[in-house]
Amino acid sequence: MTHVISDECILCGACVDECPVDAISEGEEKYHIDPETCIDCEACVDACPVEAISAE
């Protein structure tokens, strides 16, 4: 199961720094997680200060 980033994302970049497989990239209004690359480690979930990341 991969994770998704909701519209609550504030583009802080905390999740990007924690992702061990570089599955997160910056979008225009929020970050995005590549489902093909995500290994479901949940490091990004713990790093997000606004709880914008959840399991899909």
KAHU-V346488 format. One line per field, one symbol per residue. ss: DSSP state (2 for helix, 1 for strand, 0 for the rest). psi: psi as a letter, one per 30 degrees, with the letter a starting at -180 (. if undefined). A space follows every 10 residues. Layout:
ss: ???
psi: ???
//
This chain:
ss: 0011100000 0002222200 0001110000 1110000000 0022222000 001110
psi: klllklffkg hfgeeeffjf ghfklkaefl lkkjffekgh fgeeeffjfg hfklk.
//
